[in-house]
Amino acid sequence: MGKLNNKIAFIIGGNSGIGLATAELFASEGARVAITGRDENTLKDAAYQIGENTLAVKADVLNLSSLDEAYQQVESKLGKIDVLVVNAGIFKGAPLAAFTEELFDEIVDINFKGTFFTIKKALPYLNDGASIVITGSAAAEAGVVNASVYSASKAAVRSLARNLSADLLGRKIRVNVLSPGHVETPIHGRLGLSPEQVKGLREELANGVPVKRVGNAEEMAKGYLFLASDESSFMLGAEIVMDGGWSQL
């Protein structure tokens, strides 16, 4: 029997990288899985990769009405949600002197505001006793050059997990955070770099990690599975940092 047998799991941002690996693992552990993404083509490909019964819903955390529609689709086709993974987010950085209001708003709107309203709008569609897992970042635990707003947005969602867990105690809904460090995901390819530059970046990042490598999406998925399942039933408002010791040593 799988750790998520007969559970309904909804992964926001489940069409690539860590979200996709998590959706695949959840499905292999018995969950009925739904995912969101902003691109229909990658959503279709991801749903095929996860399994034939995967529900793929186009949604964008910047468009709050699309979240309402996504939750309605999940409830009508699968039922109420037992596991909600809030994984939509972006990384963008710039020197402090060059930071614009537009860039600030984009990062905060997706990473912080998007996370808050994704959870708020989920409330009518969650079963009592559900598990919510927010994607944080090890960058919130350290000082990172050119990443002030990104890191602060992830520190904000870390705080949300504590406070929302307190708010939802009456429904026994747990809110926890999984904070990855440097992980090999498609996000590096979206920075406008050549393949050679992406390879060089990953090597540079690996050199800064005590274990001398970056993580992979499959490793992160195991952390999400722990927080999603009953194995973490005594955890709420907490954080698991999976960064190879980068923020700790």
N, C-alpha and C positions, 0 to 999 in steps of 0.2 A: 504493500500500500504506500502511495506517495505521501509526502509531507503536506501536500496541498490538495489531497483527494477531494473532489466534488466542490472545491472552492471556486468562487468567481474572482478572477484577478484582472485588474484594469491597470495597464501601464501607460501613463501619460508620457509621450516621447519614447515609444517602444519600437520605432521603426528602424533604428540603427544603433551601433555601438553597444554601450552598456545596457541600454533599455531593451534592445533586441536579444542580447544574450540572456538577460533576465527573463524575458518572455519565453524564450525557448526552454530554459531550465524549469520555470513554473509549469509549463505544459507537460514536460517530462515527469513532473512530480504530481500530476493528476489534476491540475487546475484547468478550468475553462478560461481562456485568455482573450482579452480585448486589448487593442493597442490604439494609440493615436499618433498622428504625425501631421506635418503640414503639406507633404508632397504625396500626391496620389500614387505615383509610380513606385516610390520607395515603400509606401504602405502596402501596396499589392505584393511586391516582392517579399517583404518581411512576413506578411501573413502566410504566403506560400511556404516560406522557410520554417516558420513556427509549426504549422500544421493546418490541415484542411478545415478544421472547425474554428479557426481563429477569426475573431471579429475585428476588422480594421475600420476605424472611424477617422475621417479627416477632421482635425480640430487644431486650434491655435490659441494658446493661453493669452495672447494679446487681444483676442476676440472672445469676450466673455460669453456672448450668446452662443458661440460654437461649442462651448463647454456644456451649456444646458442641453443642447441637441445631442451631444455625445453621450451624456449620462442617460438621457431618455432612450437612446438606441440600445445601450447596454442593458438597461433594465427590461426593455420590451423583448429583447432577443435572448438574454442570458439569465436575468434575474438581478437581485440586489447584490452589491459588491461586498466581498469579504476581505479583499486585499487591494489597496490603492497605492501604486508607486508613482510618486510625483517626480518625474525625471526630466521634464522640459527645462532647458537652460542654455545659456550661451556663455562663452568666454571671449571677452574683448578687453584689450589693455591699451594704455597710452600713458606717456609721462604726465605728471600732474599739471605742468604748465600748459600742456597741449590738450587737456581734457575738455571736451565740449559739453554743453548742457544736453544736446541731443544724444550723445553717446552715454552719458550718465542715465538719462531717462530710459534708453533702450535696455541697458543692463538691468536696472532696478525693476522696470516694468515686467520683464520676462522672469528674472530669477527670484524676485521677492514678491511683487504684487501678483504675478502669475501663480506662484505657489500658494499664496494665501487664498486667492479666490478659487483656485482649483479645489482646494480642500473645503472651503466654505460652501461652494455649490454642490459638492459631493454629498453633503450631510443627509438629504432626503433619500439618497440612493444607497447608503451604506447600511449593512446589517449591524446591529449591536454586537460588540465584541470584535469589530473589524480591526485590521492592522493597516496603518498608513505609514509608508516609508518615504521620506523626503531625501532627494539627492543633495548632499551638501558638498563640501570640498575641504581637503586638508589645508588648502590655502588660507582658510579662516583661522587656522592655528598658528600661522607664521606670518612674517613680513615678506612680501613678494614685490619686487620692483615692477612698476607699471601696472599693478593689478589691484590698486586700492579699492576701487568701486566693486569689482568682481568679488574680491575677498570679503568686503563688507556685506555684500548681498548674500553671500553664503553664511556669514556669521548671523545674519538676520534670520535665515530659515532655521539655523540651529536653535535660536531663541524661540522661534515659533513652535518647535517640537515640544519644548517644555510647557509653554503656555497653553497650547491647544490640547495637550494631554490633560492638563488641569481642567480646561473647559469641558472636555468630553468624558471625564471620569464617570459621570452618571450613566453613560451608554457603554462603558467598558471598552471604548475605542482607544487604542494605543497609537501614539505618534512618535516615531523614532527617526533617526538620521543615519544614512550611510554616506560617509565622506571619503571618496576616492582621492588618491594622490595622482601622480603622473601615470596615466594609463594609455595604452596604444588603442586609439579609437579613430574613427573617420573625422573627428573634429579637427585634427591636425591638418588634414587635407583641405579644410575650408578656410585656412588662414591666408590663402593666396600664395602659397609657397610651391616651388617645384618639388618633384619627388625626391630629388637629391637633397634639397633643403629640409624637407620633412624628415628624411633619414638622419641628417645631421642634427636636427633639433631633438629627435628622440634619443640619439646617442648622448647629446649634451645633458638632457634631462636625466638619463640613466646614471650618468657620472655623479649627479648630485644626490642620488638615493643610496642610503647605506648598503642595501643589498645589491647595488650596481646593476639594476635593470628597472625598466618600467613594468607596471602591472598589465594585466590583460582583462578584457571584458568578462571572460568566463570566471575569473577569480572574484571579481566584484559581484557577479550574479549570485555566488554562494553566500555572500554577506546579505544580500537582499532576501534570499530564501530563508535564512535564519530569522531575520526580523519579521518576515511575513508569516512565518509558521508558528505553531504553538510552542516550539522549542524556546522562543523568546517571550513566553507569556508573562514573565516577571519583569520585563523591561518596558518602561515607558518614559518618554521625555529624554531618552538617552541617545548616545552617538557611538557608532563604530567607525573608527578611522582605519582605512586600509591603504597605506601609502608606503609600505616598505621601510618604515621608520623615518621617512623624510622630515616630518614635522615634529618628531619626538626625540631624535638623537642629535 
